[in-house]
Amino acid sequence: MLRSPSEVNLLNHPKIPEPLSNREVILYDISAAANLKTLLGDKSQNILGKISIPDIPKCDGAVYVKGDSMYPLLKSGDIIAYKEIHDFENAIKGEIYLISFELDGDEYLTVKYVNKSDKDRYLKLVSYNPHHDPMDIPISSINAMALVKVSIRMNTMK
């Protein structure tokens, strides 16, 4: 069969002919919120903008990372998108979580691996950075917890 010179022969037939729908994730200012529990409870406040990434998993929001406990995996200034969880005892061990907890009257917000603790009704929080020791915290001290699903790193400042 002869083809005319203007006829195009498709070599690739994509499975999805239409562009994937972008899922938007709201970027929050966690430093303006009192804590993670407050941020998750009132999602209409402290909004910095929206992030749109094709085929991103379903996320409840995103925040900037502060601190070096997960360095070099996550650096201060990176953005993490998260999915809130409600049953802290069913956290997937070995995954990275954004965790808000209270110890001795002080509130902490951290990003750590969550592992099984040797103590009953505790979770072991483990940093990627070896300069930070693992710590066991009682599940009852956790105020809010979210599974980190996406990380974004900006390599230049504008």
Phi, psi and chi 1 to 4 in degrees:
 res  aa     phi    psi   chi1   chi2   chi3   chi4
   1 MET       -  126.4  177.4  170.3  151.6      -
   2 LEU   -86.5  136.9  -66.9  173.7      -      -
   3 ARG  -106.8  145.0  -62.7 -170.0 -172.2  -88.3
   4 SER   -75.6  153.6   71.0      -      -      -
   5 PRO   -61.5  -21.7   -7.6   10.8      -      -
   6 SER   -89.6   -5.9   63.6      -      -      -
   7 GLU   -81.4  136.0 -164.5  172.6  -30.5      -
   8 VAL  -103.9  132.7  175.8      -      -      -
   9 ASN  -103.0  115.5 -174.1   15.9      -      -
  10 LEU   -74.1  125.9  -70.9  177.8      -      -
  11 LEU   -95.6  -25.7  -62.4  176.7      -      -
  12 ASN  -119.9  131.0 -179.5   21.5      -      -
  13 HIS  -117.2   95.6  -61.1  -76.2      -      -
  14 PRO   -61.6  148.5   11.8  -16.2      -      -
  15 LYS   -65.2  -35.3  -68.2  179.5 -175.5  175.9
  16 ILE  -115.9  102.5  -57.5  172.1      -      -
  17 PRO   -70.1  -27.1   21.2  -27.3      -      -
  18 GLU   -93.5  152.0  -62.0  -64.5  -42.6      -
  19 PRO   -60.6  145.9  -11.1   17.4      -      -
  20 LEU   -65.3  144.6  -67.1  171.5      -      -
  21 SER   -71.4  136.9   63.8      -      -      -
  22 ASN   -82.5  133.9  -72.1  -10.6      -      -
  23 ARG  -101.2  123.8 -137.4 -178.2 -120.2  154.5
  24 GLU   -89.3  140.3  -70.7 -173.3  -23.6      -
  25 VAL  -120.4  131.2  178.7      -      -      -
  26 ILE   -81.8  132.0  -63.6  174.4      -      -
  27 LEU   -94.2  122.1  177.5   62.7      -      -
  28 TYR  -106.6  154.6  -65.2   99.3      -      -
  29 ASP   -93.9   94.9 -176.6   -0.5      -      -
  30 ILE   -67.1  -28.1 -170.0   70.9      -      -
  31 SER   -70.5  -23.4   60.9      -      -      -
  32 ALA   -83.3  -22.0      -      -      -      -
  33 ALA   -82.8  153.2      -      -      -      -
  34 ALA   -63.6  -40.4      -      -      -      -
  35 ASN  -167.3  179.9   56.5   38.7      -      -
  36 LEU   -64.0  -38.3 -178.1   61.5      -      -
  37 LYS   -61.5  -42.4 -174.5  174.8 -176.8  177.2
  38 THR   -63.8  -44.1  -56.1      -      -      -
  39 LEU   -61.7  -45.0 -178.9   72.2      -      -
  40 LEU   -69.8  -28.6  -63.8  174.9      -      -
  41 GLY   -77.0  -32.9      -      -      -      -
  42 ASP  -129.2   87.7 -174.6    0.0      -      -
  43 LYS   -78.8   -0.7  -65.6 -177.9  172.8  112.6
  44 SER   -87.6   -9.0   64.8      -      -      -
  45 GLN  -105.3  162.4  -65.1 -176.3    7.6      -
  46 ASN    61.5   33.7  -51.4  -48.6      -      -
  47 ILE   -85.7  127.2  -63.8  173.2      -      -
  48 LEU   -96.8  -29.3  -66.5  172.6      -      -
  49 GLY   167.4 -164.9      -      -      -      -
  50 LYS  -128.5  147.0  -68.8 -178.0 -179.0  178.8
  51 ILE  -115.6  131.6  -59.6  168.1      -      -
  52 SER  -123.0  117.4  179.2      -      -      -
  53 ILE  -132.6  128.0  -59.3  173.7      -      -
  54 PRO   -61.3  137.6  -18.5   28.2      -      -
  55 ASP    61.3   27.9 -153.8   25.4      -      -
  56 ILE   -73.5  144.8 -170.0  173.2      -      -
  57 PRO   -64.6  159.9    5.6   -6.8      -      -
  58 LYS   -64.3  124.8 -174.0  166.5  175.2   26.4
  59 CYS  -130.0  152.1  -62.9      -      -      -
  60 ASP   -89.4  -17.9  -66.9  -37.2      -      -
  61 GLY   172.1 -176.9      -      -      -      -
  62 ALA  -145.5  151.5      -      -      -      -
  63 VAL  -142.7  162.4  -66.2      -      -      -
  64 TYR   -81.0  141.6  -76.2  100.6      -      -
  65 VAL   -79.4  139.6  172.0      -      -      -
  66 LYS  -126.8  141.3  -65.5 -166.2 -169.6 -103.2
  67 GLY    98.2  175.4      -      -      -      -
  68 ASP  -122.4   17.1   68.8  -15.0      -      -
  69 SER   -67.0  -22.6   70.1      -      -      -
  70 MET  -110.6   13.2  -65.4  -59.1  -75.9      -
  71 TYR   -66.9  138.1 -179.1   83.8      -      -
  72 PRO   -93.0    2.6   32.8  -33.6      -      -
  73 LEU   -60.9  -48.2 -172.9   63.0      -      -
  74 LEU  -126.0  131.9  -64.0  171.1      -      -
  75 LYS  -109.0  155.5  -65.2 -168.5  -38.5 -173.1
  76 SER   -57.5  129.0 -168.3      -      -      -
  77 GLY   103.1  -17.3      -      -      -      -
  78 ASP   -66.7  159.0  -72.6   -5.0      -      -
  79 ILE  -108.4  134.6  -64.0  171.6      -      -
  80 ILE  -119.6  136.0   52.5  171.1      -      -
  81 ALA  -102.7  139.8      -      -      -      -
  82 TYR  -133.5  162.2   57.9   82.5      -      -
  83 LYS  -124.2  118.9  178.6   76.3  175.1  133.7
  84 GLU   -63.5  141.0 -179.4 -179.4   -0.3      -
  85 ILE  -120.5  152.8   67.7  161.0      -      -
  86 HIS  -112.0  -28.1  -58.5  -75.9      -      -
  87 ASP  -103.8   96.1 -172.5   -6.4      -      -
  88 PHE   -63.3  -28.4  -51.4  143.1      -      -
  89 GLU   -70.1  -22.4  -67.6 -159.4   35.2      -
  90 ASN   -96.5   19.9  -71.7  -26.4      -      -
  91 ALA   -59.7  141.6      -      -      -      -
  92 ILE   -76.3  114.6  -58.5  166.5      -      -
  93 LYS   -67.3  138.3  -53.1  -50.9 -177.4  -82.2
  94 GLY    93.3   -5.3      -      -      -      -
  95 GLU   -96.1  163.0  -67.0  -66.6  -30.0      -
  96 ILE   -92.0  133.9  -59.2  172.5      -      -
  97 TYR  -130.0  151.4  -75.6   85.4      -      -
  98 LEU   -94.3  121.2  178.9   61.9      -      -
  99 ILE  -129.5  132.3  -53.6  161.6      -      -
 100 SER  -112.5  124.6  174.8      -      -      -
 101 PHE  -146.0  165.0   61.7   95.8      -      -
 102 GLU  -123.7  131.1 -172.4  177.0  -34.6      -
 103 LEU  -136.0  129.0  -72.9  178.2      -      -
 104 ASP    51.4   40.1  -63.7  -33.5      -      -
 105 GLY    81.8   -3.9      -      -      -      -
 106 ASP  -104.2  143.5  -70.4  -35.1      -      -
 107 GLU   -99.9  140.5  -70.7 -170.9   31.8      -
 108 TYR  -128.4  146.6  -61.5   91.4      -      -
 109 LEU  -130.5  124.6  178.0   64.7      -      -
 110 THR  -146.7  161.1 -170.8      -      -      -
 111 VAL  -116.3  119.5  179.6      -      -      -
 112 LYS  -148.9  161.5  -55.3  -93.0 -170.4 -166.8
 113 TYR   -71.5  142.6  -75.8  110.1      -      -
 114 VAL  -108.7  121.1  169.3      -      -      -
 115 ASN  -122.4  168.0  -70.6  -20.2      -      -
 116 LYS   -71.8  136.3 -173.9  176.6 -177.7  -26.5
 117 SER   -95.3  155.3  173.2      -      -      -
 118 ASP   -73.3  -20.9  -65.5  -27.7      -      -
 119 LYS   -87.9  142.9  -60.7  177.3 -177.0  178.3
 120 ASP   -71.6  135.3 -168.9   36.7      -      -
 121 ARG    64.1   32.1  -53.6 -143.3   12.9   93.5
 122 TYR  -125.7  159.4  -83.5   68.3      -      -
 123 LEU  -121.8  144.9  -69.0  176.8      -      -
 124 LYS   -96.2  122.0 -177.4  178.4  -70.4  -65.3
 125 LEU   -98.4  124.6  -55.7 -175.7      -      -
 126 VAL  -124.7  131.4  180.0      -      -      -
 127 SER   -87.3  155.1  -59.9      -      -      -
 128 TYR   -77.9  -33.4 -169.0   80.7      -      -
 129 ASN   -74.0  119.7 -174.2  -22.7      -      -
 130 PRO   -67.5  -10.8   22.7  -30.2      -      -
 131 HIS   -76.2   -8.9  -68.9   81.1      -      -
 132 HIS  -109.4  123.0  -66.3  -99.0      -      -
 133 ASP   -75.3  148.3  -69.8  -28.5      -      -
 134 PRO   -63.5  153.5  -17.6   27.5      -      -
 135 MET  -140.6  142.5   63.9 -175.5  -65.0      -
 136 ASP   -96.0  130.4  -69.1  -50.5      -      -
 137 ILE  -125.6  144.3   63.2  163.8      -      -
 138 PRO   -67.9  138.2    2.7   -0.5      -      -
 139 ILE   -58.4  -31.8  -67.6  172.8      -      -
 140 SER   -65.8  -17.9   61.1      -      -      -
 141 SER   -86.5   -7.8   71.0      -      -      -
 142 ILE   -80.3  126.9  -60.1  171.6      -      -
 143 ASN   -91.8  -38.0  -61.3  -39.4      -      -
 144 ALA  -157.8  153.7      -      -      -      -
 145 MET  -152.3  140.7 -158.7  165.4  163.1      -
 146 ALA  -143.1  134.9      -      -      -      -
 147 LEU   -75.9  127.4  174.6   64.9      -      -
 148 VAL   -78.3  120.6  174.0      -      -      -
 149 LYS  -107.9  -26.3  -63.2 -167.2  113.0 -172.6
 150 VAL  -144.2  142.8  174.0      -      -      -
 151 SER  -127.9  142.8   64.0      -      -      -
 152 ILE  -128.8  130.9  -57.9  166.5      -      -
 153 ARG  -118.4  130.2  174.6  162.9  -61.0  158.1
 154 MET   -98.4  126.9  -70.1 -176.2  -86.3      -
 155 ASN   -95.7  -14.1  -67.4  -53.2      -      -
 156 THR  -131.2  161.2   60.0      -      -      -
 157 MET   -94.8   42.5  -64.5  -62.6  -65.6      -
 158 LYS   118.4      -  -64.6 -166.0 -171.5 -135.8
